[in-house]
Amino acid sequence: MPPEVKDQTHVAQSNTDTLTRLQADGVAQVGERLKTAATKDTAKLNDLQLDQGFHFDKPPQPGSTVKATMQIDGQPRDVYLHMPPTYDPSKPAGLILDLNGLGEGAKGQEHFTQLSAAGDKSNYIVAYPDGSGKGNWIPNSQHGWNTGQDPGDKADDPKFLNTLVDHLQSDLSIDPKKVFMVGQSAGGSGVDAVVSQMHGRIAAVADIQGWTTGKEQPLTTPTSALIVKGLDNPLAPDAGSNGQTWSGVKQFFSGNFGSGATETVAGMVGPDMQSTQATADYYAKADHTQAAQTVDNGQMHITRYTGGANGTEVEVIRGDHLGNGWPGSTYPDPSMIDAQGKQISATDTVIDFFNHHAKQQ
């Protein structure tokens, strides 16, 4: 047999032997490889526990949500971290910070916005940091964000959120062009308050039913923004409140918590809330947008500011019946979907906006 034919026969036999061995090992071999890969991923995730001041209640796993505690200026700050089930260190994931509304807390925010399940489909790690402010403008409220309007609130939220991102980017595979922030109601206001102090690392934000106060630091980094507001919002009116007593608050609290709640808030003065237009202008100015187009689609009114620096845009969605909730949410009670507004899904809208507004440079 000629040498070259003999060599080819040897290669063919070698390939056949390899195929036979693989077939013999079958699923067991594949399963062992997957188990090894999963072990490596878990070890990588467990590295987070080694960071000083960053401790998980239990080891984080792909597809799970776990609670962690950080120390900021000697004070514990909690965060819930959700890892997508497909997390792979070789494929950088996006990161979403989801800021809770006043009184809701970080864990409730995960159920409320349902961003964990939606983010899984687009390979997003979702972090739910817990607000620590008291929100003295609503009695006995908790989990607020420091927007500069409560003299007694000393929480350094920008330091907390920047440190959180630092830790996660250090220990996990995160695409720096896909770091986003979203918040609902007071959480949306929290996003507006801190984005200018996030050192340009945020690609886009979503303010769902929130507001600017006029006390925000100037935003110098072009940042795309999605703003969603209910025109019937009794707590954060589309036109703003300017610190006046809320006429809608009494009705809201009475209708949702009984007539006795009306007396509790009878003389309450709300925070300075700028109009939705002022919030849009805050981002449009930083983005240097060139045009604004409004489309009315029945009960939905959509304005888009396009042509911004580095491809940034501002999109404002106003709805006649979106209330003050997270539109489309059925948490905590499916019967509340009408109160939350069902013309749009805020969850799907936020994910779609973030998917299309990663940093271009």
C-alpha positions in Angstrom: 0.0 0.0 0.0 1.5 3.4 -0.9 2.5 5.5 2.1 0.1 8.3 1.4 -2.8 5.9 1.2 -1.7 4.2 4.3 -1.6 7.5 6.2 -5.1 8.4 5.0 -6.3 5.0 6.1 -4.7 5.6 9.5 -6.4 9.0 9.8 -9.8 7.6 8.8 -9.4 4.7 11.3 -8.4 7.2 14.0 -11.5 9.3 13.3 -13.7 6.3 13.4 -12.3 5.2 16.7 -12.8 8.7 18.1 -16.5 8.7 16.9 -17.0 5.3 18.4 -15.6 6.4 21.7 -17.8 9.5 21.8 -20.9 7.5 20.9 -20.0 5.1 23.7 -19.7 7.8 26.2 -22.8 9.5 24.9 -24.8 11.7 27.1 -22.7 11.0 30.1 -19.7 12.6 28.6 -21.6 15.6 27.4 -23.2 15.9 30.8 -19.9 15.8 32.5 -18.6 18.7 30.3 -21.7 20.7 31.1 -21.2 20.0 34.9 -17.6 21.1 34.7 -18.6 24.3 32.9 -21.3 25.0 35.4 -18.8 24.4 38.3 -16.5 27.0 36.8 -19.3 29.5 36.4 -20.4 28.9 40.0 -16.8 29.4 41.2 -16.6 32.6 39.3 -19.8 33.8 40.8 -18.7 32.8 44.3 -15.7 35.1 43.9 -18.1 37.9 44.6 -18.1 36.9 48.2 -14.4 37.5 48.5 -14.8 41.2 47.9 -14.6 43.2 51.1 -18.0 44.5 52.2 -19.9 42.5 49.6 -21.6 39.4 51.1 -24.2 37.0 49.6 -26.7 35.2 51.8 -26.0 32.2 49.6 -23.9 31.5 46.5 -25.4 33.0 43.4 -26.3 30.6 40.6 -27.2 31.2 37.0 -31.0 31.5 36.8 -31.4 32.6 40.4 -31.9 35.7 42.5 -29.9 36.1 45.7 -29.6 38.8 48.3 -26.3 40.6 49.0 -25.2 43.2 51.5 -22.6 45.9 51.0 -21.1 48.4 53.5 -21.3 52.0 52.3 -19.8 54.5 54.8 -20.3 52.0 57.6 -24.0 51.4 56.7 -25.3 48.2 55.3 -27.0 48.5 51.8 -28.9 45.6 50.3 -29.2 44.5 46.7 -30.8 41.5 45.1 -28.9 40.1 42.1 -30.5 38.1 39.3 -28.2 36.1 37.0 -29.6 34.9 33.6 -29.6 31.1 33.2 -27.5 31.4 30.1 -24.7 33.5 31.8 -21.4 32.6 30.1 -18.2 34.5 31.1 -17.1 34.3 27.5 -20.2 36.3 26.3 -20.4 39.6 28.2 -23.9 40.3 29.6 -25.7 43.5 29.9 -26.5 45.0 33.3 -29.7 46.7 34.5 -30.0 48.5 37.8 -33.7 48.6 38.8 -34.5 51.1 41.5 -37.6 50.5 43.6 -40.4 52.9 44.3 -41.0 54.4 47.7 -42.2 51.8 50.2 -41.8 48.8 47.9 -38.3 47.5 48.5 -35.9 45.8 46.2 -37.4 42.3 46.4 -40.9 43.6 45.7 -39.5 45.5 42.8 -38.3 42.3 41.1 -41.9 40.9 41.3 -43.4 44.3 40.3 -41.3 44.9 37.2 -40.7 41.3 36.1 -37.4 42.4 34.6 -35.6 39.3 35.7 -37.6 37.0 33.4 -37.7 39.5 30.6 -34.0 40.2 31.0 -33.2 36.5 30.8 -34.2 36.5 27.1 -31.7 39.2 26.3 -28.8 38.1 28.6 -29.2 40.8 31.2 -27.9 40.6 34.7 -30.5 42.5 36.8 -29.5 44.1 40.1 -32.2 45.4 42.5 -30.6 47.8 44.9 -32.7 48.7 47.9 -33.4 52.4 48.7 -32.7 53.4 52.3 -34.4 56.8 52.6 -37.4 57.4 54.8 -39.3 59.6 52.3 -40.7 62.0 54.9 -43.2 63.4 52.5 -45.3 60.2 52.8 -45.9 59.0 56.4 -44.0 56.0 57.6 -42.6 55.3 54.2 -39.4 53.3 53.6 -36.9 52.4 50.8 -36.7 55.9 49.3 -33.8 57.4 47.3 -31.9 60.6 48.2 -33.0 63.1 45.6 -31.8 66.1 47.7 -35.2 67.1 49.1 -35.1 65.5 52.5 -32.5 67.3 54.7 -32.5 64.3 57.0 -31.5 61.8 54.3 -27.8 61.4 54.3 -27.6 58.3 52.1 -24.9 58.5 49.4 -26.8 56.8 46.7 -24.3 57.6 43.9 -21.5 56.0 45.9 -23.7 53.0 46.6 -24.6 52.4 43.0 -21.1 53.2 41.6 -19.6 50.8 44.1 -22.1 48.1 43.2 -21.3 48.5 39.5 -17.6 48.4 40.3 -18.0 45.1 42.1 -20.1 43.5 39.5 -17.9 44.6 36.6 -14.8 43.4 38.4 -16.2 39.9 39.2 -18.5 39.2 36.3 -18.4 39.4 32.5 -20.4 42.6 31.8 -20.4 44.6 28.5 -19.5 48.2 29.5 -21.6 49.5 26.6 -24.7 47.9 28.1 -25.1 49.3 31.6 -28.6 50.7 32.2 -30.8 52.1 35.0 -34.5 52.1 35.4 -36.8 53.1 38.3 -40.5 53.4 39.0 -42.2 56.4 40.7 -39.7 57.5 43.4 -37.2 55.1 41.9 -37.5 56.9 38.6 -36.8 60.1 40.4 -33.8 58.4 42.0 -32.5 57.5 38.5 -32.8 61.1 37.4 -31.0 62.2 40.6 -28.0 59.9 40.3 -27.4 59.4 36.6 -25.2 62.6 36.3 -23.0 61.1 39.1 -22.4 57.7 37.5 -19.3 58.8 35.7 -20.7 58.3 32.2 -21.0 54.6 32.6 -24.8 54.5 32.0 -25.8 54.0 28.4 -29.6 54.6 28.8 -32.1 55.1 31.6 -35.9 54.6 31.9 -37.9 56.8 34.2 -41.3 55.1 34.7 -43.8 57.4 36.5 -40.9 59.4 38.1 -39.9 63.0 38.0 -37.0 65.4 38.1 -36.8 68.0 40.9 -34.7 70.7 39.3 -32.0 69.9 41.9 -30.2 67.4 39.7 -26.6 68.0 38.8 -26.1 68.9 35.1 -25.9 65.8 32.9 -22.7 66.1 30.8 -22.7 62.7 29.2 -25.2 62.0 26.4 -27.6 59.4 27.8 -30.6 57.9 26.0 -33.8 58.1 28.1 -37.2 56.5 28.1 -39.9 58.3 30.1 -43.3 56.8 30.7 -46.0 58.9 32.5 -49.7 58.4 33.2 -51.7 61.5 32.4 -54.1 60.3 35.2 -51.2 59.9 37.7 -52.5 61.2 41.1 -49.1 61.1 42.9 -46.7 62.4 40.2 -48.8 64.6 37.9 -47.7 65.0 34.3 -47.7 68.8 34.8 -45.6 68.5 38.0 -46.6 69.6 41.5 -44.1 72.4 42.4 -44.3 71.4 46.1 -48.1 72.1 46.4 -50.4 69.9 48.4 -51.5 67.1 46.2 -55.2 67.2 45.5 -55.0 63.7 44.1 -53.2 62.2 47.0 -56.2 62.3 49.3 -58.3 60.5 46.8 -55.6 57.9 46.1 -55.0 57.1 49.7 -58.6 57.0 50.6 -59.5 54.8 47.7 -56.7 52.3 48.3 -56.2 52.4 52.1 -59.6 53.4 53.5 -61.1 56.7 54.5 -58.9 56.9 57.6 -55.8 57.4 55.5 -57.2 60.7 54.2 -56.7 62.3 57.5 -53.1 61.1 57.6 -52.2 63.0 54.4 -54.7 65.8 54.6 -52.0 68.5 55.0 -49.1 66.7 53.4 -47.0 68.7 51.0 -45.3 66.7 48.3 -41.7 67.0 46.9 -40.9 69.4 44.1 -41.9 67.5 41.0 -41.1 69.0 37.7 -43.3 68.3 34.7 -42.7 65.4 32.4 -41.7 67.9 29.8 -39.0 69.3 32.1 -37.7 65.7 32.6 -37.5 65.2 28.9 -35.7 68.5 28.4 -33.1 67.5 31.0 -32.0 64.5 28.9 -32.6 66.1 25.5 -30.3 69.0 26.4 -27.5 66.6 27.4 -28.0 64.6 24.3 -28.1 67.6 21.9 -31.1 66.1 20.1 -32.0 67.8 16.8 -35.7 67.0 16.3 -38.9 66.0 18.2 -41.8 64.2 16.6 -45.1 63.4 18.4 -47.5 60.6 17.4 -50.9 60.2 19.0 -52.2 56.7 18.9 -55.6 56.8 20.5 -54.9 57.0 24.3 -51.1 56.9 23.9 -49.0 59.9 23.0 -45.4 59.3 22.0 -42.8 62.0 21.5 -39.3 61.1 20.2 -36.3 63.3 20.3 -33.8 62.0 17.8 -30.4 62.9 16.3 -28.6 63.1 19.6 -24.9 62.8 20.2 -23.5 59.3 19.9 -26.8 58.1 18.6 -28.7 59.0 21.8 -32.5 59.5 21.8 -35.2 60.5 24.2 -38.6 58.8 24.0 -41.6 60.1 26.1 -44.7 57.9 26.3 -47.8 59.4 27.9 -51.0 57.4 28.5 -54.4 58.5 29.5 -54.9 55.5 31.9 -51.5 54.5 33.1 -51.9 55.7 36.7 -48.9 55.7 39.0 -48.0 52.0 38.6 -45.8 49.9 36.4 -47.9 49.6 33.3 -48.8 46.1 32.5 -47.8 44.7 35.9 -50.1 42.2 37.6 -48.2 42.3 41.0 -49.2 42.0 43.7 -52.8 41.3 42.6 -53.8 40.4 39.0 -57.0 42.3 39.5 -54.9 45.5 39.7 -53.9 45.4 36.1 -56.5 48.1 35.2 -55.0 50.3 37.9 -51.5 49.7 36.6 -52.6 50.4 33.0 -52.7 47.8 30.3 -52.2 49.8 27.1 -48.5 48.9 27.2 -46.1 46.6 29.0 -43.5 48.7 30.7 -41.4 45.6 31.0 -41.2 44.9 27.3 -40.9 48.5 26.4 -37.9 49.0 28.8 -36.1 45.9 27.5 -36.7 46.9 23.9 -35.4 50.4 24.5 -32.3 49.2 26.2 -31.7 46.6 23.5 -31.6 49.4 21.0 -29.6 52.0 23.0 -26.3 50.5 24.0 -23.4 52.9 23.9 -22.0 53.4 20.4 -18.6 54.5 21.7 
